[in-house]
Amino acid sequence: MAGSAARAGLTLAIPTVAGVPIAIALVNIVGAFVLGCLYSLLAHRSPADASAVRIRLLLGTGFCGGFTTYSALANDTVVLAVNGGLGAATLYAFGTLLVGGLATWAGIVAGTASDGSRRRTGRGGEAA
């Protein structure tokens, strides 16, 4: 619910630019970054670690699942194709997917760096 509410708030707050729904693209890109961070931070945890499972379900499946919306991206792409031309729609769809993929990679890098920093300083419940 919180992810869907955050997405709805952003789509109301961020206006379209020349008919392009920027908010949906930004939501999906930010969500991809957060999921990359989450993945890298939880990747070294045991599958039996109950807190890791809860965090993954709460933030990954729950918040990010409600926050991101590839169905709205597909719908907006069709609307752009009908109203603004096929070129704009293609650029919007593939641009969002490409930048989202890069955001996922950046999130993994950031999460890995953060996890490594915690391990070096002895924070996070693991031995330094």
N, C-alpha and C positions, 0 to 999 in steps of 0.2 A: 504494500500500500504506500509506503513512504517513497519508494522509487517512482511509482506512477504519479504520485502527487508532485514530486520534484520535477518530473518531466512536464507535467501539465502546467506547472508554474512557469517553467522556462519557456514553453511554447507560447504562453500568454505574454511574457515579458519581452521576448526577443522578436522584433518584427521581421517580416520577410524583406529580402533585399531584391528589388527588381523581380518580384514574383517567386523568388527562390526561398523556400522555408529553411533558413539557416539553423533554427533551433533544433530541428530533428537531426541534422547532420552533426551538430555540436554534441547533442546528447549521446549519440551513438559513439562518437569519437572519445568523449570523456569516459563513457561506460567501458569501452575497450581498454583504455588506459588503466582504469580501476581494476578490471578483471585481470589484466597482466600483472599488476602489483600483487593482487590477492593470490594469484597462482604462484608467483615466485616466493612469496612469504610463507605459503603453506606447503610448498613442494617437498620440503625436507621433513615434514611432520609425519609421524606414523599414521597409517590408515585407522588404527585403533584409538588415536588421540581424539577424545570426545570433544575437546574445545575446538580443535581444527575443523572437525566435521560441522559443529554448530556455526562457527564463523563462516565457513564456506557456504552453508545453507542460508544463513541470515544475509550475508553481504553479496555473495555471488548469485545464488539462485533467487533470493528474495529481493534485495534492493536493486541490484543490477538487472535482474530479470524484469522487474517492473519499470526501471528507468530507461533501458534501451528499448528500441522499437524498430525492428527491421520491417515490420508490416507497414508502419507509417512511412518509412523510407521508400518502400515499393509503391505505395499509394501516391506519395508526393512525386515520385519519378513519372508515374503514368499521367498525373495531372500536368506536370511540366511538359511532357511529350505532346499532350493534346493542346495545351495553351501556349507553350513557349517554344516548341520545336524539339525535334529529336536530339539535336546537338546539346542543348542545355540539359535535357533529361539524362543523356548518356554521361555527360561530364559530372553532373550531380551524383548519380548513382556510383559510378566507378571512382570518382574522386573521394566520396565518403568511404567506400570500401578500402581504397588504397591508404588513405590517411588513417583510417581505423586500424588497419593492419600495422602501420608504423606506430600508432599509439599503443597497441598491444605490446609490441616489441619494446618500446620505451618504458612501459609499465613494468615489464619483466626486468629490464635493466635497472630501473629505479628500485624495485622491490628487492632484487638481488643485492644491490649496493647497500640498501637499508638493513637487510638481514645480515650481511657480512659485517657491517658496522656494529650491530648489536652483539654479534658473536665475539668480536674483538674486544669490546668493552665489558663483556660479561653480563650484559642486560639480556632479557628475554628468557631467563630461566635455563640457559645452557652454559656449559663451562666455557671459559674464555680460552 
